[in-house]
Amino acid sequence: MEALLGGDAGSSTILLLGLPILGGILIIFYALTSGSKQDKFQARLQQIKTGSRPQTTLEEKKINARRRTSDSEIAALDSLIKKVLPRREQLRLRLARAGFEVPLGRYLALCGIVSLVGSVLALVFTPLPTAAVPFIAIILGLAVPHIVVGHLGKRRQAKFIQNFPEAIDLMVRGLKSGLPIGESIKTAGEEVADPVGFELRRVTDAVRLGGKLEDVLWETSERLDLQDFKFFTVSLAIQNETGGNLSETLGNLSSVLRGRRMIKMKIKAMSSEAKASAYIIGCLPFVVGFFIYLVNSEYIMKLFLDPRGNMMLGVGGVSYLIGISIMYKMVKFEI
């Protein structure tokens, strides 16, 4: 046991017994914050069968407003998250940008589960000392969900940029046929694939509930964080103040957005060789280290167990990050 876990048997046993308990608590917490999907489905099905929608009272509207701003359905946890967690609004926007409309309590529960799994894997499959496992668990619990959400958000943004000019063309045709801009946005939201269609339908629903179109568009721009949609919002805002031919303005905007997309694709093709070199150079230290560990583990473990090796790892890590940052800046272009 000592050889496997890299520490004394007593502390390792306590840690191994405590981790499943912590995992059970996190799973229960996630279950409590997730709500009953079956009950929601049955309520929605009954509403469709009856063909009526009950009137919402003022007190129910207040409750719904509190739910939209709550981070957990458990009041104590919601209060704790609001007091302890920094930059909550930025995290909500980041999750919404990736297409996840979930409370922060569920996201934090997922981070805890990732941290638990990472700590167990580090204990069982690596020769690291027991004292280093909590640090690894914290790093994994924070980094892995953050990276995954960021990747999904960028992929959703790329898909939005790809389909947004077609949505603007549909709006232009609707304006030329005599429809107002609100109906044109609604038509585009019904015809264009998600995520463009989803966001435009969301704009239409917000306007129906009494929101001002310009304010709703600025809120959507903040959530999407895309220059293309900000151009669209600015065009509508200027046309609303000064007047003019909106269909011609949006037609020109569609051409500009298509031109920007073509330039981005050309830059991506020209910089693909540099990116491939950066990926190879960036992965090379880890691949070589892994094969050295397979061939002679005692040789490479001196970097982790010896103070001089730790210093060399620190210097190498800083140099590695600086090199990766420089290569990233060289292939990153703003259009």
N, C-alpha and C positions, 0 to 999 in steps of 0.2 A: 504493500500500500504506500509506504514512504517513497519507494522508487518511482511509483506511478504518478503520484500527485505532487512530488517535489517538496514535501513539507512533513511535519510531524503528523502521526496518525490521529492523534486526538483532535487537533484543529481541523484536519481534513474531514474526519467523520462528522463533526459538528456542522461543517459547511455543507457537506453532501446531504445531511438531514434537513438543514434549514432551507436549502434551495427548492426542494419540492413543495415545502410549506408555502414559501413565497410565491411559487408558481401557482399553487392552488388559490391563494388570495387574489392574485392578479386575474386569474381566469374568472373567479366569482365576481370581481369588480367589473370586468369587461361584460359579463353576462348581465349584471345589474344596469349598466349604463346603456346597453344596446337596445333595451325595450323588447316588447313582444311583437315580432313581425306578423305572426299568425293572427293576433287580435286586430292589428291594423288592416290586414288583408280582408278579414271577415267584415269589419266595419265598412270598408270601401265597397265590398261586394253587396252588402245590404243596402248601401246608399244607391248603388246602380240599379238594384232590383226595384226599389221603391220609386226611383226616378225623381226624387226630391232631395233638396239640400236644406237642412235646418238652419234657421236664422241664428247668427252668432251674436250673443249678448255682449255688452260692454265688458263684463268681467271675464268672459272667455277670450275676448280680444286682448285684454291685458295679460292673461295667462299665456296666450300664444306669443305675444311680444317678449315675455320673459323667457320662454323656451328658445326663441330664436337667438337670444343673447346669452343663454346659459351654456356652460361648458360641461355640465354633467347633470343628470336627472337626480342625483343625490345632492341635497342641499349643502351638506358639510364639505363634500369634495369640490363642489362648484365654488364655494367660498374660499377654500384652500387654494384652488388653482388661480383664482382671481387675485389673491394676495401674494402668491409665491412666484408664479410663472411670469417671466418678463416677455414683453413684445407679443402679447397674445393676438392682437389684431393682425400683425404681420404673418403669424403662423396660420391664422384663419384664412387670410388671403392666399397664402401658399398652398393650403389644402384645396381651397376652391379653385385655384388656377389649375390644379391637377385633376379636377373633376370630382373631388370628394367633399360632399356636404355632410360632414360628421362632426360631432362635438369633440372638443379637445380632450375630454376624458377618455374617449375611445382611442385616440391617437397616443396618449400617454400610456394607456394600458398595453397597446401594441409595442411601444418602446420597452416597457418592462418585460414583456414576454420575449422579445428579441434579446434583451440583456440577460435574461435567465438562460435561454438556450445557448447563447454564446459562452457564458460562464461554465456551464456544464461541459460543453465541448472542449473548452480550454483546459478544464480539470482532467478530463478523461484522455484526450488525445495529444496533449502537449506536455513536455517536461518542465513547464514554467513553474516557479514557486507559487505556493498558495496565496502569498501576500499580493502577488501581481494580478490575481484573477479578478478582484473587484474593479480594478482600473480598466481591465480589458472589457468587463461587462458594461461599465459606464460608457466607454468609448463606442462599443458596438450598439448599445441601446440608443445612443444619440445619433451616431453617424449613419447606420444602415437605413432607418426610416427616412432620415433627412435626404440621403442620396436617392433613395427610391422615389420619394415624392418629387424631388427636383427633376429627376429623369422623366417621370410621367407628365409633369407640368410642361417641360420643354417639348415633349412629343405632342402633347395636346395643342400647344401654341403653334407648332409647325403645321399641324393638320388644319388649324384655324386659318393660318395665313394662306394655305394652299386653296381653300374653298371660298375665302372671303370675297375675292373679285367677282366670282360667279353670283354671289348673293347681291352684290352692288348692281350687277347688270340686271338682275331680276327687279330690283327696286327702281332702276331707271325705266325699264319697260312698264312697270306699274304706274310711275309718275306720268309717262307719256300717254298712257291710256286714260288718264284722268283721276287716278286714285290718289288720296292724300298720302303723306309720308308714313303715317302710322299704319295704314292698311298695306302699304308696300312692304314695310318691315315685317308685318305679319305674314304676308304671302311668301316672302323670302325665307322666313323661319320655318314655314311648313314644307317648302320645296327643297331646301338645301340640307345636306347631311350634317350630322353633328360633328364637331361641337359648335359650328356656326349656327345651325338651326336651333340648337338648345339655347344658346345665348340670346338669339333674336327673339325666340318665344318667351324667354324670361323678361326681356325688355318690354314686349307687348303686354304680358301679364302685369308687370309693375305699373305701366301706364293705365291699364284698365282699373287698377286698384286706386287710382287717384294721383299717381306720381307724374311729375312733369317730365316730358320726353328728354329734355336736355340734361336734367339732373340724373335721370336713370342711365343715360348714355355715359355720363362722366363716372358714375359708380361702376358701370361695367368696364370702362376703360381702366379704372384703378384695379379691378379684380383681374382682368386679362393681362395687363401690363404689356401691351403690344402697340408699337408705333402705328401700324396700319389702322387699327380701330380708333386710335386717338386722332388720326387724320380725318377719319369719317366723322367723329364727334365734333371736331373743330369746324368742319365744312358745314354741318347742319347748324351749329351755333351761329356761325357768321351769316349764313343765309337767313336764319330766323331774325337776325338783327338788321341786316341791310337789304334783304330781299334779293331777287334775281332768279335766274333759271336754274332750279335745283337739279333737274335731270341732266343738264349739261355739266354742272359742277361735279355730280357724282360720276358721270361718264368719264370725265377727265381724271378723276381720282382712281377709277378702275384701271385706266391705262397706266397711271403712275405706279400703282401697286403691282401690276403685272411686270412693268419694267424693273422695279426693285427686286421682284422674285427672280427674274432672269439674271440680273447681275449677281445676286446671291448664289445662284446655281453655278454661274461661271466661276466665281471666286472659290466655291467649294471644290470644283473640278481642278482648278489650278493649284490649290493648296493641299490636295489629297496626298500627294507624295510626301510633303513635309509632315503631315499628320501621321501617315503610316510610319515614318522614321521616328517620330516622337513616341508613338505607341510602342514600337519595338525597343527603343532605348529605355523607355520608362519601365517596361516589364522585365528587361534583362536582369537587373539585380535580384529580383525576387525569384526568377526562374533558376538562375545560377545558384542562389542560396538554397533553394529547395533541393536541387540535385546534389549539392555538397552535403546537405543534411542526410540524404539517403545513402550516400557513399561513406561518409565519415562524420557522424553526428557529433562526436566529441570535439572534433576540430572546430566546427562552426559554433558550437555552444559556448565556447570561450568568449565569444562576442557578447553573450547575454549574461554569463556568470562572472566574468572577470571585470573589475572596474575599468581597466584600460580598454577592454573591448567595448564597454558601455560608452566610453568617451569617443571611441572610433565610430560607433553606431550613431551617436549624436551628431558628430561632424558630418558623417556621410549623409544622414537624413536631411540636415539643413542644406547641404550642397545639392542633394537630389531635388528638394522642393524649389530651390532657386532655379535650377536648370529647367524643371518642368514649367515653372511660371514664365520663364523667358520664352520657351518654345510655344507656350499657349498664346502669349502676346504676339508672337510673330505670325501666327496663322489666324488671329482674330481680327476681323475687320468690321467696322460699323458703317452701315449704309443709311 
